[in-house]
Amino acid sequence: MFISQISVFLENNPGTLRAMTELLGKGGIDLLALSIADTQSFGIVRMIVHSDQIEQSMTLLKEGGYIARLNHVICASVPDRPLGLAELLTVIERAELSVEYMYSFLRTNANGKAHMILRLNDGHKALEAFTANGIEMLSQIDVDNL
């Protein structure tokens, strides 16, 4: 069960993140989750938006001159308590998977759960391992309803 994620390449200059988020905000886009990774010359912004705003987000970004890509990631729920994340990572390790990146997705109505956005080296194998180990995963509709 994958969800959609938008990745945007940004120049590593003051104001570029503000300009991008302002463009999306003025277009009515609600950012549900956001992660930023940087190198010396550029940054990668990864974000989750409502499914009915994905196409509009991509259009706004491309028309704004941004390089944007749509890809698929897993949104896994873990108990919002000590060791909750460690238990998920144990499942990943036992399945001999590697985490390429991960960031949290917190919403106030998450019912005692923390949600982790994950990109793993083998997404399909991860889905199998998570299912076999009872790891709850959110669909795009589940994310939209948070």
C-alpha positions in Angstrom: 0.0 0.0 0.0 1.8 3.1 -1.3 1.0 6.7 -1.0 2.0 9.6 -3.3 4.9 11.9 -2.4 6.1 15.0 -4.3 9.8 15.6 -4.4 11.1 19.0 -5.4 14.7 20.0 -6.1 15.5 23.5 -4.7 18.6 25.6 -5.0 20.3 25.9 -1.6 19.7 29.7 -1.4 17.9 31.9 1.1 14.2 32.3 0.4 13.8 29.3 -2.0 11.9 27.2 0.5 9.6 30.1 1.4 9.0 30.9 -2.2 8.0 27.4 -3.0 5.7 27.0 0.0 4.2 30.4 -0.7 3.5 29.3 -4.3 1.7 26.2 -3.1 -0.1 28.0 -0.3 -1.4 30.7 -2.6 -2.7 27.9 -4.8 -4.6 26.5 -1.9 -2.4 23.5 -1.3 -2.3 22.1 2.3 1.0 20.5 3.2 0.3 17.4 5.3 4.0 16.4 5.8 7.3 17.9 4.8 10.9 16.9 4.9 14.0 18.7 3.7 17.4 17.2 3.0 20.2 19.4 1.7 23.6 19.1 0.1 26.0 22.0 -0.5 24.3 23.1 -3.8 20.7 21.9 -3.6 18.0 20.6 -1.4 15.3 18.0 -1.8 11.9 18.8 -0.3 9.6 15.9 0.1 6.0 16.5 0.8 2.7 14.8 1.2 -0.5 16.6 0.1 -4.2 15.5 -0.1 -4.7 13.2 -3.1 -7.1 15.7 -4.7 -4.3 18.3 -4.6 -1.5 16.2 -6.1 -2.1 17.2 -9.8 -2.6 20.8 -8.9 0.6 20.8 -6.8 2.6 19.3 -9.7 1.2 21.9 -12.1 1.9 24.8 -9.8 5.4 23.6 -9.2 6.3 23.0 -12.9 4.7 26.3 -14.0 6.7 28.0 -11.2 9.9 26.6 -12.8 10.6 23.9 -10.2 11.8 20.4 -10.9 9.2 18.2 -9.3 8.7 14.4 -9.3 5.9 12.2 -8.0 6.9 8.9 -6.4 5.5 6.4 -4.0 6.4 5.8 -0.4 5.0 3.8 2.5 3.2 5.4 5.4 3.5 3.1 8.4 1.8 3.6 11.8 3.7 2.9 14.9 2.6 3.2 18.5 3.3 6.7 19.8 5.4 5.5 22.7 9.0 4.7 23.5 10.3 1.8 21.3 7.4 2.2 18.8 9.8 3.3 16.0 12.5 0.8 17.1 9.9 -2.1 16.7 9.3 -0.9 13.1 13.0 -0.7 12.4 13.5 -4.2 13.8 11.0 -5.5 11.2 12.9 -3.7 8.5 16.2 -5.0 9.6 15.0 -8.6 9.9 13.6 -8.4 6.3 17.1 -7.3 5.2 15.8 -4.0 3.9 17.5 -0.6 4.0 15.9 2.7 4.8 16.8 5.2 2.1 15.0 8.0 4.0 12.2 8.4 6.6 10.3 11.3 8.2 7.4 11.6 10.5 3.9 12.6 9.7 2.1 13.8 12.8 -1.6 14.8 12.9 -3.6 15.7 16.0 -6.2 13.0 15.4 -3.8 10.1 15.0 -5.3 8.1 17.8 -2.1 7.4 19.7 -0.2 6.5 16.6 2.8 8.1 15.0 3.0 7.8 11.2 6.3 7.4 9.4 6.9 8.1 5.7 9.4 5.5 4.5 11.3 5.0 1.3 13.0 1.6 1.4 15.4 -0.1 -1.0 12.6 -2.6 -2.0 9.1 -1.2 -1.4 7.3 -4.4 -2.4 9.3 -6.6 -0.1 8.7 -4.0 2.7 4.9 -4.2 2.1 5.1 -8.0 2.5 7.3 -7.8 5.7 5.0 -5.1 7.2 1.9 -7.2 6.5 3.4 -10.4 7.8 4.4 -8.6 11.0 1.1 -6.7 11.6 2.5 -3.3 10.9 -0.4 -1.0 10.1 0.0 1.0 6.8 -2.1 3.9 5.7 -3.5 4.2 2.2 -3.8 7.5 0.3 -7.4 7.7 1.5 -6.4 7.1 5.1 -3.9 9.9 4.8 -6.5 12.2 3.3 -8.8 11.5 6.2 -6.3 12.3 9.0 
